[in-house]
Amino acid sequence: MAIVEKKEFTKGMILTISFLIVLVIIYSPVFKGKNGLEASDDLFNSIAKGSTYYIPGMIKKSKAFMGKEIGVTIRLSNTDIARKTGSLFSAAGAAVSQDEAQLTIKGDLGKILAAALQDSDDMFNNKGAVLREKYGYDPKEAMYNWWLACKLIDKALKKQKRFKEAKFVTSVRKKAVETGYNFYGIEAEKASKRAGILSSVLIFYVLYTMWWGFSVFFLFEGIGLKMEAAKEKKEV
């Protein structure tokens, strides 16, 4: 490979080497024991958590379903999951019978959803110990069982043409159970309070991308590869 423009090639090499040095730093655990990608993920997750707290509103809406009885049968993947899932509904005051991996659940929908919402709220607020003490197993597993059960109950209620109830069960699953599960262990932050660091990270992402672009650009110029506008053809 022949170097045509030594000055441009040198610029490209300096930019490339410095880019790689920064890349090594980004992937090193220098941000409180985490690398740059993990630290930035934590930042964006904490800000996202601060803007996705729908649970209080869902708790208010769930009161409209108090006193509405349901009777559904759902099938889980194995007997152990069925047993653990059944304990969620038993704690919520529902009557639960298990036949291997199949559960038959009868109870007040409002009370069942209130229990799911309370567990979701505890998880959202990083109180997993409350669920562990209540159910006797991993709190994230308990939340996954709530999520799966709500999905199966939604299908069962639709078969019974109870579409209003099914719709709210799905809302609880998506807006409460999922957020409780996904944001467990993350401290919530408001974007306004972290505006400075947030802006700095975004600006760095843009500049770092441009950094690599200019590195390649100068290297190519150095070996004689240039972008030139096409010459206009003159009509004879």
Secondary structure, DSSP 8 states (H G I E B T S, - for coil): ---S-HHHHHHHHHHHHHHHHHHHHHTSSTBTTB-HHHHHHHHHHHHHHHT---HHHHHHHHGGGTT-EEEEEEE-SSHHHHHHHHHHHHHTT-EEEEETTEEEEEEEHHHHHHHHHHHHHHHHTT-HHHHHHHHSS-HHHHHHHHHHHHHHHHHHHHHTT-HHHHHHHHHHIIIIIHHHHHTTT-----TTTTHHHHHHHHHHHHHHHHHHHHHHHHHHHHTT------------
